[in-house]
């Protein structure tokens, strides 16, 4: 009897193993990456506006998967102009606010949005209040060192010169100002950044670049955290005729600095478009620069008021991402895994909707393989209706990355309705916008709601983190929008 029982047990175990394998295969076959309803004003797409929603033929795997995503924005309660932003290591998020500080100075508005999950409950306040505030700046600019959390406030004064102040305690006290200018050069369209290159008298190296009366931008570095600055040197190879405008300067974990600009020849085609964009790199804090042309021959370059300089950003491992607007006024992206020496093909990243044009590009990267893009776009058929968009990829180095794009403002709530807003300076957008990723992997896009004349932070109220070895969903945020203006 025991023999029969053991035999039956062995047979049943064998059959259970077969049936178990079949059940696992069946479950895997039924796995649906589209396990959520498509949110309104969210698009899942491949390059060149190819719709991906519901695609069951493409092999989504690994990090290249669709995730539920919803966009929203949150007002800061004050106006802004050319809003730059930063995030400290203690999650303080700040934005510049033109003329709204003490005695009419540039304010630095801090909003406690990071960590808001259960209810729409946040506040914003100015953290710039020194004993002697610096007079209002024509082009206010702020930057937060990601390695030390030093807040740098960079003010340009009527094209005559610039002053720099800094805070190491999230705005509770301020040092400076130091004078960051040389008398032989006009000072305009400044940008400032730090890199993880140890300086002589500070843990990080600082640089700024400006549009001086020179054929290319002029750049200066600081070895003591901004207290003193070196000479303003050409921010391009010697003899470069790129013009002085430059996109945001960015410092890398490997100590390099990068900036975007039109190519060194400065020539234009028969339609007046610049002949190509380049990324410029320095490995020695501005003593010498090399030019690294982007694959813009595939896209052309936008004919906008300041050539929509190519924006550039680096991820946590030093991979470089560039974004620019093409001749068709659509957003393009390329990346480099070798410090800009070679680039991927140009990729058009607009969603599959009837956009007639885009402008004001910004790009940011989290951990390696993640990237996000911010811009404004005009909807064809809706006369001069400009909306704000955020796009991300969680597997940027895939052969065919999936892009997810959200509109930050709901229908009937445009951020601008002026003619050619995305192609020329308009309202609080000025010449440029800004973007960052916080420590948790949430993307924050600083811009202006020009209709309300209020600075806003745009983000994914629902969406995945751009940090971590595996992709995880962020805690949902309550929707913002018009009620926060």
SVG drawing of the C-alpha trace seen along z (x, -y; Angstrom):
<svg xmlns="http://www.w3.org/2000/svg" viewBox="-11 -100 56 102">
<polyline fill="none" stroke="black" stroke-width="0.4" points="0.0,0.0 2.8,-2.4 4.4,-1.6 1.2,-2.6 0.9,-5.8 4.5,-6.9 4.0,-6.1 0.8,-8.3 2.6,-11.0 5.5,-11.0 3.0,-11.1 1.0,-13.9 4.2,-15.9 5.3,-15.4 1.9,-16.5 1.8,-19.5 5.2,-20.6 4.0,-20.4 0.7,-22.2 2.6,-24.8 4.9,-25.6 1.9,-26.0 0.3,-28.4 3.4,-30.5 3.7,-30.7 0.0,-31.6 0.3,-34.4 3.4,-35.8 1.5,-35.8 -1.3,-37.8 0.9,-40.4 -0.3,-43.8 2.0,-46.8 -1.0,-49.0 -2.6,-48.1 -3.9,-51.6 -6.3,-54.0 -4.6,-56.6 -4.7,-59.9 -6.0,-63.0 -3.3,-65.2 -0.7,-62.4 0.9,-60.8 3.0,-57.7 5.2,-57.8 8.3,-56.8 10.6,-59.2 9.1,-61.4 5.7,-61.6 4.9,-57.9 2.0,-57.0 2.8,-54.1 -0.3,-53.9 -1.7,-50.4 1.1,-49.0 1.1,-45.3 3.7,-44.4 6.6,-46.3 8.7,-44.4 8.6,-46.7 11.0,-45.4 13.5,-46.4 13.4,-50.1 11.7,-50.9 8.2,-50.5 5.1,-52.7 4.1,-54.2 1.1,-56.2 1.9,-59.9 -0.1,-63.1 1.2,-66.7 0.3,-69.7 1.8,-73.0 2.0,-75.0 2.1,-78.8 4.8,-80.6 2.5,-83.6 4.8,-86.2 5.8,-87.1 9.1,-85.9 11.3,-86.7 13.7,-84.3 13.1,-82.0 16.1,-80.0 15.8,-77.5 17.7,-75.2 17.2,-72.4 19.3,-72.0 20.3,-68.8 17.6,-69.4 14.9,-69.7 14.5,-73.5 13.3,-74.4 13.8,-78.0 13.0,-80.2 14.2,-83.7 11.6,-86.4 12.4,-89.7 12.0,-92.8 10.0,-91.3 12.6,-91.2 13.3,-93.8 13.9,-97.3 12.9,-96.1 15.8,-93.5 15.5,-90.1 13.7,-87.8 14.5,-84.1 11.2,-82.3 11.3,-79.0 8.3,-76.7 7.9,-73.6 6.4,-71.5 8.8,-68.6 7.1,-66.0 3.6,-67.3 1.5,-64.2 -1.8,-64.0 -3.4,-67.5 -2.8,-70.6 -1.0,-72.5 2.2,-74.4 3.6,-77.9 6.1,-80.1 8.3,-82.8 11.3,-85.0 14.5,-83.8 16.7,-86.7 16.7,-89.4 20.3,-90.6 21.0,-93.8 21.9,-95.6 20.1,-94.0 21.6,-94.3 19.7,-96.5 17.3,-94.8 19.0,-93.0 18.2,-93.2 18.8,-89.5 18.4,-87.7 20.0,-84.3 20.2,-81.8 22.0,-78.4 22.4,-75.8 25.6,-73.7 24.4,-70.1 27.5,-69.0 27.6,-71.6 24.1,-73.2 25.6,-76.7 23.0,-79.1 24.5,-81.5 22.6,-84.7 24.0,-86.3 22.8,-89.8 23.5,-91.8 23.2,-95.5 22.1,-97.4 24.8,-95.7 27.5,-97.4 28.6,-94.6 27.6,-91.7 27.6,-91.0 27.6,-87.6 26.2,-86.7 26.0,-83.3 24.4,-81.5 25.4,-78.2 22.4,-78.0 19.5,-78.1 19.1,-81.9 19.3,-82.5 22.5,-84.6 24.3,-86.0 27.9,-86.6 29.3,-89.0 28.7,-90.7 31.8,-90.0 32.2,-91.7 32.3,-89.2 33.1,-91.4 35.8,-93.1 35.5,-96.6 36.5,-95.9 33.4,-93.8 29.6,-94.3 27.9,-91.9 24.7,-90.3 22.9,-86.9 24.9,-85.4 24.8,-81.8 26.6,-80.2 27.3,-76.6 29.6,-74.5 31.4,-71.2 32.7,-68.4 36.3,-69.5 38.0,-70.4 39.2,-74.0 42.2,-75.6 40.1,-77.0 36.7,-75.3 35.3,-71.8 33.8,-72.7 34.9,-74.8 32.6,-77.6 32.2,-79.2 30.1,-81.8 29.8,-82.7 28.4,-86.0 27.6,-87.5 30.3,-90.2 31.4,-92.3 33.3,-89.3 32.8,-86.8 32.1,-84.1 30.9,-84.0 33.4,-85.0 33.8,-82.8 35.4,-83.1 36.1,-80.7 36.4,-80.9 38.7,-78.8 37.2,-80.0 33.4,-79.5 32.6,-82.8 34.5,-85.3 37.0,-86.1 36.9,-85.5 39.6,-85.0 39.9,-86.8 37.1,-86.5 38.4,-84.2 37.0,-83.0 34.4,-80.3 35.2,-78.5 38.2,-77.5 40.3,-80.4 38.9,-82.3 35.4,-80.8 32.7,-83.0 29.7,-81.5 28.3,-84.7 28.1,-85.6 24.8,-84.0 25.1,-80.7 22.6,-78.3 22.8,-77.3 26.3,-76.3 26.4,-72.9 29.0,-71.3 29.6,-67.5 30.5,-64.9 33.7,-64.4 34.8,-68.0 33.9,-69.1 31.8,-72.1 29.5,-72.1 27.5,-74.8 25.5,-75.0 25.8,-77.5 25.6,-77.8 28.6,-76.3 31.9,-78.1 31.5,-79.2 28.6,-81.4 27.3,-81.1 23.7,-80.8 21.9,-79.1 19.9,-80.8 16.9,-81.1 18.9,-82.8 19.1,-79.8 22.4,-79.2 24.2,-76.2 24.3,-74.0 24.5,-73.8 27.5,-72.6 28.2,-71.7 31.4,-73.2 33.5,-71.5 36.2,-72.5 38.1,-70.1 40.2,-72.7 37.7,-75.3 37.8,-77.4 41.5,-77.6 40.7,-75.8 37.5,-74.7 36.7,-72.1 33.8,-72.2 31.6,-69.1 29.0,-69.6 25.6,-68.1 23.8,-66.1 21.7,-69.2 22.2,-68.6 19.3,-66.0 17.0,-68.6 18.1,-72.0 18.1,-74.8 15.3,-77.1 15.1,-80.7 14.3,-82.3 15.3,-85.6 18.3,-84.0 18.8,-80.9 17.3,-78.8 20.8,-77.8 21.3,-74.1 20.6,-73.2 22.8,-70.6 22.8,-68.6 24.7,-65.6 23.4,-62.6 24.8,-61.2 27.5,-59.3 28.6,-62.2 26.7,-61.2 25.7,-64.3 22.2,-65.1 21.5,-68.0 18.2,-69.5 17.4,-72.0 14.7,-73.3 14.9,-72.3 14.0,-74.2 10.5,-72.7 10.3,-74.3 10.0,-70.9 12.2,-69.7 15.2,-67.4 17.5,-65.4 20.8,-63.7 23.1,-62.1 26.8,-61.3 28.4,-58.6 31.9,-59.9 31.9,-63.5 30.6,-64.9 33.1,-63.3 30.4,-61.4 26.6,-61.8 23.6,-59.7 21.4,-60.5 19.0,-63.5 15.7,-62.3 12.5,-64.4 10.7,-64.0 7.4,-65.9 4.2,-63.9 1.6,-62.7 -0.5,-65.8 -1.1,-68.8 1.7,-71.0 2.6,-73.8 5.7,-74.9 7.7,-74.7 10.2,-76.9 12.2,-77.6 13.8,-74.1 15.3,-72.8 16.8,-69.4 17.7,-67.6 18.9,-64.1 18.7,-62.0 20.5,-58.7 22.1,-57.2 19.6,-56.4 16.9,-58.8 16.3,-62.2 13.5,-64.8 12.7,-67.8 10.6,-70.9 9.3,-73.3 6.2,-75.3 4.2,-74.4 1.6,-76.0 -1.5,-73.9 -2.4,-74.0 -5.9,-75.2 -6.1,-77.0 -4.9,-80.4 -1.8,-81.5 -2.5,-79.0 0.7,-78.1 0.8,-75.2 3.6,-73.8 5.0,-70.3 7.2,-67.8 8.6,-64.7 10.7,-61.9 12.4,-58.7 13.3,-56.1 15.5,-54.1 17.2,-56.9 19.9,-54.6 17.5,-52.1 17.5,-51.5 13.9,-52.7 13.2,-54.6 9.6,-55.2 8.8,-58.8 6.0,-60.0 4.7,-63.6 2.3,-65.4 0.7,-68.8 1.1,-70.8 -1.9,-73.1 -5.4,-71.9 -7.5,-72.9 -8.8,-76.5 -5.8,-77.5 -3.1,-78.5 0.1,-79.9 0.3,-82.5 -1.7,-83.6 0.7,-86.1 1.8,-85.9 5.1,-83.9 5.5,-83.4 7.6,-80.3 9.8,-81.8 10.6,-85.1 10.9,-86.4 7.4,-86.8 6.2,-87.8 8.0,-86.2 9.7,-83.6 12.2,-86.1 15.1,-84.4 15.2,-81.1 13.6,-78.7 15.1,-76.1 14.6,-72.5 16.0,-70.2 15.5,-66.7 15.2,-66.4 16.8,-63.7 13.8,-61.5 13.7,-61.6 10.9,-64.0 11.3,-66.6 10.6,-70.3 10.3,-72.8 10.4,-76.5 8.5,-78.8 5.9,-81.6 2.2,-81.5 2.2,-84.6 -1.6,-85.1 -1.6,-85.3 1.9,-86.8 2.9,-84.2 5.9,-82.0 5.1,-78.3 6.8,-75.0 5.6,-72.3 6.0,-68.6 4.6,-65.1 2.0,-64.9 1.8,-61.2 4.8,-59.5 8.0,-57.4 11.2,-58.5 14.3,-59.3 16.6,-58.0 17.5,-54.4 18.6,-51.2 15.0,-50.1 12.1,-52.4 9.7,-53.0 6.6,-55.2 6.7,-58.4 4.0,-59.2 1.1,-61.0 0.9,-64.8 -2.5,-66.6 -3.2,-68.4 -2.4,-72.1 -3.2,-74.3 -5.3,-77.5 -6.3,-77.3 -2.6,-77.9 -2.2,-81.1"/>
</svg>
